[in-house]
Amino acid sequence: MTRYRPIHVFLSAALLPASLVAGASMPPAFAAATQPSAPAGKCNLKTPSGLGYNILGVGTGATPVDADTVAVRYRGLLAADGKLFDESERADFGVGDVIPGFAEGLKLVKVGGRIRLCIPAALGYGSRATGSIPAGSDLVFEVDLLDIRKPPGSLDVADRICKSKTASGLGYTVVQAGAGGRPTDGDVALIDYKGYLAATGQPFDSANAAALPVNGVIRGFAEGLKLMERGGSYKLCIPSALGYGKVAAGSIPPDSELIFLIDLIDFKSFAEIQAMQAQPR
């Protein structure tokens, strides 16, 4: 019997040379795999991409995103005859590192939940044979989502929520109140900040002791600065309309809501800064 690698290789095989898949070892549990007697389970629901799925158990935890690492229990079957080609009691891998149908399906289930995925060949391995999976095969996976691990430095879901909102739609939370006046459009603010994508909690920017003109930043950031007092710390939840809108900016996708954690160290007017610069050294 030919022997193969476990799921983390099968699911990411599209990313690997064929030589790393063929001839690899199969987990001991597969050595006694039984011959199937019927096609694999069916799926009653379908996404726009063509992925079929059934929620077999509703979880209570978070739902993963592409940047997350997940722990799953699973069985992989050929849809045509129900033949088992892979299974594991626990496998850990990045959501973005597996075949498209499996990745899409993971994002439909919560931690503690179970899902059946009916993956058409176009969302699996396509026209390429992979190990014991024939070319053009539709696949069925039954998956238990055991855990999610966020990338280092990311914000948890609970930390991406702001308690208050302005008339413009800017969300904010006063983490620590300051004292000593608020900056205006004519000021330059000296701040420490960290920026995160609200959808995933991933960091995209940070700086310490950054001098930024209040009227030279995105609208939501400027509005938030003008709410703060010197020495204060705020969390800002900036909707895309007050951020970069439909324009991608570096690692920020279009239509992204943003989270900023800001410490307002100090601020001065342009006139004060010019006077300081004019003083002899």
C-alpha positions as CSV (number, residue, x, y, z in Angstrom):
1,M,0.0,0.0,0.0
2,T,1.3,3.5,-0.9
3,R,1.8,5.6,2.2
4,Y,1.1,9.4,2.5
5,R,1.5,12.4,4.7
6,P,-1.2,13.7,7.1
7,I,-3.6,16.6,6.5
8,H,-1.3,19.5,6.9
9,V,0.5,18.3,3.8
10,F,-2.5,17.3,1.8
11,L,-4.3,20.6,2.4
12,S,-1.2,22.7,1.5
13,A,0.0,20.4,-1.2
14,A,-0.8,23.0,-3.8
15,L,2.0,25.0,-2.3
16,L,4.5,22.2,-2.3
17,P,6.5,20.4,-5.0
18,A,5.0,17.0,-5.9
19,S,8.2,15.3,-4.7
20,L,7.4,16.3,-1.1
21,V,4.0,14.6,-1.3
22,A,4.5,11.4,-3.2
23,G,6.0,8.6,-1.1
24,A,5.5,10.4,2.2
25,S,4.4,8.4,5.2
26,M,0.8,7.9,6.3
27,P,-0.3,8.1,9.9
28,P,-0.7,4.6,11.5
29,A,-4.5,5.2,11.7
30,F,-4.6,5.0,8.0
31,A,-2.9,1.6,7.7
32,A,-6.2,-0.2,8.3
33,A,-8.5,2.1,6.3
34,T,-11.6,0.3,5.3
35,Q,-12.9,0.1,1.8
36,P,-15.9,2.5,1.4
37,S,-19.4,1.2,0.6
38,A,-21.2,4.4,-0.3
39,P,-20.5,8.0,-1.4
40,A,-19.5,10.5,1.3
41,G,-22.0,12.7,3.1
42,K,-23.9,15.4,1.3
43,C,-24.0,19.1,1.9
44,N,-27.3,21.1,1.8
45,L,-25.9,24.7,1.8
46,K,-23.6,26.4,-0.7
47,T,-21.5,29.5,-0.8
48,P,-21.3,31.8,-3.9
49,S,-17.9,30.2,-4.7
50,G,-19.5,26.7,-5.0
51,L,-18.4,25.4,-1.6
52,G,-21.0,23.1,0.0
53,Y,-21.3,22.8,3.7
54,N,-23.5,21.7,6.6
55,I,-23.1,22.9,10.2
56,L,-23.1,19.7,12.2
57,G,-22.4,21.4,15.6
58,V,-22.7,25.1,16.5
59,G,-19.7,26.4,18.3
60,T,-19.6,29.2,20.8
61,G,-16.1,30.7,20.3
62,A,-14.6,32.9,17.6
63,T,-14.5,32.4,13.9
64,P,-11.0,32.2,12.3
65,V,-9.6,34.5,9.6
66,D,-6.8,34.0,7.1
67,A,-4.0,35.2,9.4
68,D,-5.0,32.8,12.2
69,T,-3.5,29.4,13.0
70,V,-6.2,26.8,13.8
71,A,-6.2,23.4,15.5
72,V,-8.7,20.9,14.0
73,R,-9.8,17.3,14.1
74,Y,-10.9,16.1,10.7
75,R,-11.6,13.2,8.3
76,G,-11.1,13.6,4.5
77,L,-13.1,11.5,2.1
78,L,-13.4,11.2,-1.7
79,A,-16.9,12.5,-2.6
80,A,-17.4,9.9,-5.3
81,D,-17.0,6.7,-3.2
82,G,-16.5,7.8,0.4
83,K,-12.9,6.5,0.5
84,L,-11.0,7.8,3.4
85,F,-7.7,9.4,2.3
86,D,-6.7,11.3,5.5
87,E,-7.7,12.0,9.1
88,S,-6.2,13.4,12.3
89,E,-7.2,13.8,15.9
90,R,-5.4,17.2,15.9
91,A,-3.7,19.2,13.2
92,D,-2.4,22.7,13.4
93,F,-1.9,25.0,10.4
94,G,-2.5,28.5,9.1
95,V,-6.0,29.2,7.6
96,G,-4.3,30.8,4.6
97,D,-2.0,27.8,4.0
98,V,-4.5,25.3,2.9
99,I,-6.6,24.6,-0.3
100,P,-9.2,27.3,-1.0
101,G,-12.3,25.3,-0.1
102,F,-11.0,24.2,3.2
103,A,-9.9,27.7,4.1
104,E,-13.3,29.1,3.2
105,G,-15.0,26.4,5.2
106,L,-13.0,27.1,8.3
107,K,-14.2,30.7,8.3
108,L,-17.8,29.5,8.5
109,V,-17.5,27.7,11.8
110,K,-16.8,28.8,15.4
111,V,-14.5,27.2,17.9
112,G,-16.1,24.2,19.4
113,G,-18.2,23.7,16.3
114,R,-18.3,21.0,13.6
115,I,-18.8,21.4,9.9
116,R,-19.0,19.1,6.8
117,L,-17.4,20.6,3.7
118,C,-18.2,19.5,0.2
119,I,-15.3,20.9,-1.8
120,P,-15.5,20.8,-5.6
121,A,-12.3,20.1,-7.4
122,A,-11.9,23.7,-8.5
123,L,-11.6,24.7,-4.8
124,G,-9.4,21.7,-4.0
125,Y,-6.6,20.2,-6.1
126,G,-8.2,20.8,-9.5
127,S,-7.0,18.7,-12.4
128,R,-3.8,17.5,-10.5
129,A,-3.6,14.1,-8.7
130,T,-2.3,14.4,-5.2
131,G,-1.2,11.3,-3.3
132,S,-4.3,9.0,-3.3
133,I,-6.6,11.8,-4.5
134,P,-7.3,11.4,-8.2
135,A,-7.2,14.3,-10.5
136,G,-10.5,16.2,-10.7
137,S,-11.8,14.9,-7.4
138,D,-14.5,16.5,-5.3
139,L,-13.7,16.1,-1.6
140,V,-15.6,15.9,1.6
141,F,-14.2,16.9,5.0
142,E,-15.8,16.6,8.4
143,V,-14.0,19.1,10.7
144,D,-14.1,20.0,14.4
145,L,-12.6,23.4,15.1
146,L,-10.7,23.0,18.3
147,D,-8.8,26.2,18.8
148,I,-7.7,29.5,17.1
149,R,-4.4,31.2,17.7
150,K,-3.9,34.8,16.6
151,P,-0.7,36.2,15.2
152,P,1.6,37.8,17.8
153,G,0.7,41.3,18.7
154,S,-2.9,41.2,17.4
155,L,-6.0,42.5,19.2
156,D,-8.6,40.1,20.5
157,V,-12.2,40.5,19.3
158,A,-13.2,42.1,22.6
159,D,-10.5,44.7,22.3
160,R,-11.8,45.9,18.9
161,I,-14.9,47.5,20.4
162,C,-15.3,51.1,21.4
163,K,-17.7,52.2,24.1
164,S,-18.8,55.6,22.7
165,K,-19.5,57.2,19.3
166,T,-19.5,60.7,17.9
167,A,-22.1,62.1,15.5
168,S,-19.7,61.4,12.6
169,G,-19.6,57.7,13.4
170,L,-16.2,57.7,15.0
171,G,-16.0,55.2,17.9
172,Y,-13.8,55.9,20.9
173,T,-13.0,54.7,24.4
174,V,-11.2,56.7,27.0
175,V,-8.5,54.4,28.3
176,Q,-7.0,57.1,30.6
177,A,-8.2,60.7,30.9
178,G,-5.6,63.4,30.4
179,A,-5.5,67.1,31.6
180,G,-4.3,70.3,30.1
181,G,-6.3,71.2,27.0
182,R,-7.0,69.5,23.7
183,P,-5.2,69.9,20.3
184,T,-6.9,71.7,17.4
185,D,-6.4,71.6,13.6
186,G,-3.6,74.1,13.9
187,D,-1.5,72.0,16.2
188,V,1.1,69.3,15.9
189,A,0.5,66.3,18.2
190,L,3.3,64.3,19.8
191,I,1.9,60.8,20.2
192,D,2.6,57.1,20.7
193,Y,0.3,54.9,18.6
194,K,-0.5,51.4,17.3
195,G,-2.8,50.7,14.4
196,Y,-4.8,47.5,13.8
197,L,-7.2,46.1,11.2
198,A,-10.6,45.9,12.9
199,A,-11.6,42.8,10.9
200,T,-8.7,40.7,12.0
201,G,-6.9,42.5,14.8
202,Q,-3.7,42.4,12.9
203,P,-1.3,45.3,13.5
204,F,-0.3,47.4,10.5
205,D,1.6,50.4,11.9
206,S,3.0,51.8,15.1
207,A,5.3,54.6,16.2
208,N,6.7,56.2,19.4
209,A,7.0,60.0,19.8
210,A,5.6,60.7,16.4
211,A,5.0,64.4,15.6
212,L,1.9,64.6,13.4
213,P,-0.1,67.7,12.3
214,V,-3.7,67.2,13.4
215,N,-5.0,68.4,10.0
216,G,-2.6,66.2,8.1
217,V,-4.0,62.7,9.1
218,I,-7.1,60.8,8.1
219,R,-10.4,62.4,9.3
220,G,-11.2,59.8,12.0
221,F,-7.7,60.1,13.5
222,A,-7.8,63.9,13.5
223,E,-11.3,63.9,15.1
224,G,-10.1,61.5,17.8
225,L,-7.0,63.6,18.6
226,K,-9.2,66.6,19.2
227,L,-11.2,64.6,21.8
228,M,-8.0,63.9,23.8
229,E,-6.3,65.9,26.5
230,R,-2.6,66.1,27.0
231,G,-1.4,62.9,28.8
232,G,-4.5,60.9,27.9
233,S,-4.9,57.5,26.2
234,Y,-7.7,56.7,23.8
235,K,-8.8,53.8,21.6
236,L,-10.3,54.9,18.3
237,C,-12.6,52.8,16.1
238,I,-12.4,54.4,12.7
239,P,-15.0,53.4,10.1
240,S,-13.6,53.2,6.5
241,A,-15.5,56.4,5.6
242,L,-13.4,58.3,8.1
243,G,-10.2,56.4,7.1
244,Y,-9.0,55.4,3.7
245,G,-12.4,54.6,2.2
246,K,-12.2,52.4,-0.9
247,V,-8.5,53.1,-1.4
248,A,-5.9,50.5,-0.3
249,A,-3.1,52.0,1.7
250,G,0.0,49.8,2.2
251,S,-1.1,46.7,4.0
252,I,-4.6,48.2,4.7
253,P,-7.2,46.8,2.3
254,P,-9.9,49.0,0.7
255,D,-13.0,49.6,2.9
256,S,-11.1,48.7,6.1
257,E,-12.3,49.8,9.6
258,L,-9.3,50.6,11.7
259,I,-8.4,50.5,15.4
260,F,-5.9,52.9,16.9
261,L,-4.4,52.9,20.5
262,I,-3.1,56.5,21.1
263,D,-1.2,58.2,23.9
264,L,-1.2,62.0,23.5
265,I,2.2,63.0,25.0
266,D,2.0,66.7,24.1
267,F,1.0,69.1,21.4
268,K,2.0,72.6,20.2
269,S,0.8,75.1,17.7
270,F,2.7,75.6,14.4
271,A,3.5,79.1,15.7
272,E,5.1,77.7,18.9
273,I,7.1,75.2,16.9
274,Q,8.3,78.0,14.6
275,A,9.3,80.1,17.5
276,M,11.2,77.2,19.1
277,Q,13.0,76.6,15.7
278,A,14.0,80.3,15.5
279,Q,15.7,80.4,18.9
280,P,19.5,80.3,18.7
281,R,21.1,77.1,19.6
